[in-house]
Amino acid sequence: METPPQPPSQPNKGLLAQRYKPVWRLLLISNLALGAYIFSRARKKDTGIEDGKATPEVSSPPIVNTPIADTRTPVPEVPSLPPPIIEPVKLHGSIPADQQLELFNWILGERGKIEPKDPEEKKRIDEEKAILEQYIREKSIPNL
Protein backbone atom coordinates (compact mmCIF):
# COMPACT_ATOMS: atom_id res chain seq x y z
CA MET A 1 0.00 0.00 0.00
CA GLU A 2 1.38 3.09 -1.17
CA THR A 3 0.60 6.34 0.42
CA PRO A 4 -0.52 9.08 -1.87
CA PRO A 5 2.00 11.93 -2.30
CA GLN A 6 1.29 14.93 -0.17
CA PRO A 7 0.26 18.09 -1.97
CA PRO A 8 2.85 20.89 -1.80
CA SER A 9 2.27 22.96 1.27
CA GLN A 10 1.55 26.64 0.89
CA PRO A 11 4.25 28.95 2.24
CA ASN A 12 3.51 30.33 5.62
CA LYS A 13 3.14 34.12 5.52
CA GLY A 14 4.73 34.49 8.94
CA LEU A 15 7.92 32.87 7.66
CA LEU A 16 8.08 35.28 4.73
CA ALA A 17 7.98 38.35 7.01
CA GLN A 18 10.63 36.85 9.29
CA ARG A 19 12.84 36.00 6.35
CA TYR A 20 12.95 39.61 5.12
CA LYS A 21 13.11 41.25 8.57
CA PRO A 22 16.81 42.38 8.18
CA VAL A 23 16.01 43.93 4.80
CA TRP A 24 13.13 45.92 6.30
CA ARG A 25 15.32 47.08 9.17
CA LEU A 26 18.04 48.21 6.75
CA LEU A 27 15.53 50.15 4.65
CA LEU A 28 14.04 51.82 7.72
CA ILE A 29 17.42 52.83 9.16
CA SER A 30 18.70 54.15 5.82
CA ASN A 31 15.53 56.20 5.28
CA LEU A 32 15.78 57.70 8.75
CA ALA A 33 19.45 58.58 8.18
CA LEU A 34 18.65 60.18 4.82
CA GLY A 35 15.80 62.18 6.34
CA ALA A 36 18.03 63.43 9.16
CA TYR A 37 20.72 64.46 6.67
CA ILE A 38 18.26 66.36 4.49
CA PHE A 39 16.73 68.05 7.53
CA SER A 40 20.12 69.17 8.85
CA ARG A 41 21.20 70.55 5.45
CA ALA A 42 17.98 72.54 5.14
CA ARG A 43 18.46 73.94 8.63
CA LYS A 44 22.03 75.04 7.83
CA LYS A 45 20.80 76.93 4.77
CA ASP A 46 18.10 78.67 6.80
CA THR A 47 20.57 80.00 9.37
CA GLY A 48 23.09 81.04 6.71
CA ILE A 49 25.83 78.73 8.01
CA GLU A 50 27.31 76.27 5.61
CA ASP A 51 30.52 74.30 6.16
CA GLY A 52 31.28 76.26 9.32
CA LYS A 53 31.41 79.63 7.51
CA ALA A 54 28.86 82.36 7.89
CA THR A 55 27.38 83.49 4.60
CA PRO A 56 26.10 87.03 4.36
CA GLU A 57 22.43 87.28 3.59
CA VAL A 58 22.11 89.42 0.49
CA SER A 59 18.72 90.03 -1.01
CA SER A 60 18.87 90.21 -4.77
CA PRO A 61 16.49 92.39 -6.75
CA PRO A 62 13.67 90.54 -8.49
CA ILE A 63 14.47 89.39 -12.00
CA VAL A 64 12.26 90.95 -14.62
CA ASN A 65 12.16 89.62 -18.16
CA THR A 66 12.38 92.66 -20.43
CA PRO A 67 13.91 93.03 -23.86
CA ILE A 68 17.56 93.99 -23.88
CA ALA A 69 16.98 97.01 -26.10
CA ASP A 70 14.72 98.61 -23.48
CA THR A 71 17.25 98.30 -20.66
CA ARG A 72 20.09 100.01 -22.48
CA THR A 73 20.54 103.53 -21.25
CA PRO A 74 23.60 105.68 -21.65
CA VAL A 75 25.85 105.53 -18.63
CA PRO A 76 26.89 108.98 -17.48
CA GLU A 77 30.60 109.39 -17.09
CA VAL A 78 31.74 109.92 -13.55
CA PRO A 79 34.40 112.58 -13.29
CA SER A 80 37.60 111.23 -11.82
CA LEU A 81 38.10 112.27 -8.26
CA PRO A 82 41.34 113.92 -7.21
CA PRO A 83 43.61 111.76 -5.09
CA PRO A 84 42.88 112.01 -1.37
CA ILE A 85 44.97 114.46 0.56
CA ILE A 86 47.17 112.69 3.05
CA GLU A 87 47.94 114.75 6.08
CA PRO A 88 51.46 114.42 7.43
CA VAL A 89 51.90 112.84 10.82
CA LYS A 90 51.93 115.47 13.49
CA LEU A 91 54.77 115.17 15.93
CA HIS A 92 53.69 115.84 19.46
CA GLY A 93 55.90 117.51 21.97
CA SER A 94 58.15 115.34 24.11
CA ILE A 95 56.78 113.85 27.31
CA PRO A 96 58.06 115.65 30.42
CA ALA A 97 60.61 113.78 32.51
CA ASP A 98 58.38 113.43 35.57
CA GLN A 99 55.59 111.85 33.47
CA GLN A 100 58.12 109.50 31.87
CA LEU A 101 59.29 108.46 35.31
CA GLU A 102 55.69 107.78 36.40
CA LEU A 103 55.11 105.81 33.21
CA PHE A 104 58.23 103.68 33.73
CA ASN A 105 57.20 102.96 37.34
CA TRP A 106 53.71 101.95 36.20
CA ILE A 107 55.09 99.66 33.47
CA LEU A 108 57.48 98.10 35.99
CA GLY A 109 54.58 97.43 38.36
CA GLU A 110 52.53 95.83 35.57
CA ARG A 111 55.47 93.62 34.54
CA GLY A 112 55.72 92.42 38.13
CA LYS A 113 52.08 91.27 38.06
CA ILE A 114 52.58 89.02 35.00
CA GLU A 115 52.96 85.31 35.76
CA PRO A 116 55.30 83.74 33.17
CA LYS A 117 54.23 80.48 31.53
CA ASP A 118 57.70 79.17 30.75
CA PRO A 119 61.36 80.00 31.56
CA GLU A 120 61.89 81.87 28.28
CA GLU A 121 59.03 84.25 29.02
CA LYS A 122 60.31 84.77 32.58
CA LYS A 123 63.76 85.62 31.20
CA ARG A 124 62.28 88.14 28.74
CA ILE A 125 60.18 89.79 31.46
CA ASP A 126 63.20 90.00 33.78
CA GLU A 127 65.23 91.67 31.01
CA GLU A 128 62.47 94.23 30.42
CA LYS A 129 62.22 94.93 34.14
CA ALA A 130 66.01 95.40 34.35
CA ILE A 131 65.92 97.95 31.51
CA LEU A 132 63.05 99.83 33.18
CA GLU A 133 64.87 99.87 36.52
CA GLN A 134 67.98 101.20 34.77
CA TYR A 135 65.97 104.08 33.25
CA ILE A 136 64.36 104.86 36.61
CA ARG A 137 67.76 105.00 38.44
CA GLU A 138 69.42 107.29 35.88
CA LYS A 139 69.42 110.99 36.55
CA SER A 140 68.57 111.95 32.97
CA ILE A 141 65.72 110.13 31.24
CA PRO A 142 66.00 109.72 27.45
CA ASN A 143 63.42 111.50 25.29
CA LEU A 144 60.72 109.25 23.89
Phi and psi in degrees as a GROMACS rama.xvg file:
@    title "Ramachandran Plot"
@    xaxis  label "Phi"
@    yaxis  label "Psi"
@TYPE xy
-93.0211  143.576  GLU-2
-91.2723  139.233  THR-3
-67.0946  145.242  PRO-4
-64.2043  143.211  PRO-5
-78.1582  139.445  GLN-6
-67.578  149.385  PRO-7
-60.5485  133.485  PRO-8
-77.26  146.937  SER-9
-79.4996  141.218  GLN-10
-63.37  139.477  PRO-11
-77.2468  129.791  ASN-12
-68.5119  -28.9759  LYS-13
-64.6069  -38.1703  GLY-14
-65.7758  -36.8912  LEU-15
-63.5636  -43.96  LEU-16
-66.7074  -36.8959  ALA-17
-71.3569  -31.0604  GLN-18
-67.1805  -37.3846  ARG-19
-99.4659  13.4434  TYR-20
-59.0683  -44.1297  LYS-21
-62.8411  -34.6828  PRO-22
-66.0008  -44.418  VAL-23
-62.8336  -40.6582  TRP-24
-62.1396  -43.9972  ARG-25
-61.67  -44.134  LEU-26
-63.37  -42.6037  LEU-27
-63.9354  -45.7994  LEU-28
-64.9107  -42.7247  ILE-29
-66.7438  -37.8892  SER-30
-66.49  -39.7002  ASN-31
-64.6818  -40.9388  LEU-32
-64.5507  -42.6519  ALA-33
-63.8501  -42.7646  LEU-34
-62.3436  -41.9644  GLY-35
-64.6763  -39.9566  ALA-36
-63.9437  -47.1462  TYR-37
-63.8954  -41.1509  ILE-38
-62.8629  -42.0957  PHE-39
-69.3573  -37.0426  SER-40
-65.017  -41.7235  ARG-41
-65.3727  -36.3775  ALA-42
-68.6324  -38.1969  ARG-43
-63.0489  -40.1927  LYS-44
-67.8601  -33.967  LYS-45
-66.8148  -38.8402  ASP-46
-83.214  -11.7535  THR-47
85.7799  12.0701  GLY-48
-111.013  124.52  ILE-49
-140.052  126.558  GLU-50
58.8744  34.8613  ASP-51
78.6752  4.01163  GLY-52
-115.544  137.62  LYS-53
-79.4734  132.103  ALA-54
-105.858  131.784  THR-55
-69.511  140.155  PRO-56
-88.6239  111.717  GLU-57
-117.611  124.15  VAL-58
-89.7862  127.495  SER-59
-94.0341  149.294  SER-60
-67.5058  152.408  PRO-61
-65.0186  144.288  PRO-62
-86.3676  126.209  ILE-63
-117.218  130.02  VAL-64
-85.1072  104.856  ASN-65
-131.575  154.724  THR-66
-63.1503  149.224  PRO-67
-65.691  -35.4777  ILE-68
-61.8369  -33.1645  ALA-69
-73.1656  -28.7499  ASP-70
-86.0354  -9.06852  THR-71
-80.1334  118.654  ARG-72
-131.094  148.34  THR-73
-66.5151  137.276  PRO-74
-90.587  121.553  VAL-75
-70.2622  142.417  PRO-76
-77.896  134.456  GLU-77
-91.7192  125.472  VAL-78
-65.6888  142.313  PRO-79
-69.3114  136.116  SER-80
-83.1985  145.731  LEU-81
-68.0297  154.254  PRO-82
-61.9891  146.495  PRO-83
-65.1043  145.973  PRO-84
-84.2915  122.888  ILE-85
-97.8154  120.485  ILE-86
-81.2855  138.168  GLU-87
-67.7792  154.463  PRO-88
-69.313  128.614  VAL-89
-85.9194  128.849  LYS-90
-87.6173  125.131  LEU-91
-85.666  159.604  HIS-92
-63.3214  160.876  GLY-93
-70.0606  153.225  SER-94
-77.3575  133.302  ILE-95
-60.6788  154.451  PRO-96
-61.8365  -38.8574  ALA-97
-67.8036  -35.9936  ASP-98
-68.8779  -36.0195  GLN-99
-64.1135  -40.8511  GLN-100
-63.5728  -42.6439  LEU-101
-61.965  -42.097  GLU-102
-63.4225  -44.919  LEU-103
-62.0953  -41.3446  PHE-104
-63.0004  -41.3027  ASN-105
-64.4447  -44.88  TRP-106
-61.952  -41.0254  ILE-107
-62.4161  -40.2291  LEU-108
-65.0494  -40.4719  GLY-109
-66.9736  -38.3947  GLU-110
-64.6387  -31.996  ARG-111
-70.1038  -24.7523  GLY-112
-79.7875  -19.7194  LYS-113
-72.4889  132.302  ILE-114
-99.1005  114.915  GLU-115
-69.5266  147.131  PRO-116
-89.3733  -29.5723  LYS-117
-144.487  169.19  ASP-118
-61.3104  -33.2387  PRO-119
-65.2927  -42.1297  GLU-120
-67.2244  -38.0045  GLU-121
-62.3952  -41.6365  LYS-122
-63.9733  -42.5969  LYS-123
-64.3792  -43.372  ARG-124
-64.5532  -41.5125  ILE-125
-62.519  -38.6049  ASP-126
-65.0101  -42.5315  GLU-127
-63.9387  -40.9926  GLU-128
-64.9445  -37.6053  LYS-129
-64.834  -40.8734  ALA-130
-64.1828  -43.583  ILE-131
-63.0132  -41.9276  LEU-132
-63.6192  -36.7893  GLU-133
-64.1683  -42.8363  GLN-134
-64.7651  -38.0189  TYR-135
-67.5811  -37.7191  ILE-136
-73.9778  -27.0461  ARG-137
-67.7153  152.296  GLU-138
-79.9295  -32.9395  LYS-139
-111.798  127.881  SER-140
-95.2047  133.38  ILE-141
-67.7593  150.216  PRO-142
-74.2566  136.211  ASN-143
